[in-house]
Amino acid sequence: MKMNLPNKLTVLRMCMVPLFVVIMMVSDALWASLTGLILFIAASLTDMLDGKIARKYGLVTDFGKFMDPLADKFMVIGAMFVILYRSLISYNDILFANVFFWAFLLVIFRELAVTSIRLIVSGSKGIVVPANMLGKIKTCTQIACVICCIAEPMIYKAIERPTDFLPVSLGTAALMLVFTIWSGLNYIVSLWKYLDPQK
């Protein structure tokens, strides 16, 4: 199957996710954290580029419409799963582990709820639901949170500082949590009128 550049970037991002997860799960050494961080940043850049290239050059396809958001969710949820695992196994910050656990659950519930509603609305009503500004901010806070949660412990280990308090990671996780809930409720409220429980 011949693919255009945006779709190739999307597939590349899908391939980078399992590689990232394996490397981050195999070891919590500095090399693994640094490699994982580079992979995640690279995947995030493909997320930014594929949509811009597709819109600018008229390369939007049904494949891209389906795979791009799916790849985004795999990327974020895979990264958050790894961070949750590390927070329970490697980090000593109990507060961060508790906050991130609930943040992780809410991210999954939010993505499942919003994706399901968007599929129902687009399938039954034929209405295309584009990402709004809150959704884009939510994605940015998720990416920022993942980067901080990988980089901060890595830096502390490099300078031989204990990882029993991760203020930057905790702060970005809390910010991500706020926008995850806010954007999710915004989508549900705006699309609720299209949901008919009798059909």
Summary of the structure (lengths in Angstrom):
residues: 199
radius of gyration: 18.0
end to end distance: 37.6
largest distance: 60.8
contacts: 614
relative contact order: 0.13
helix: 82%
strand: 0%
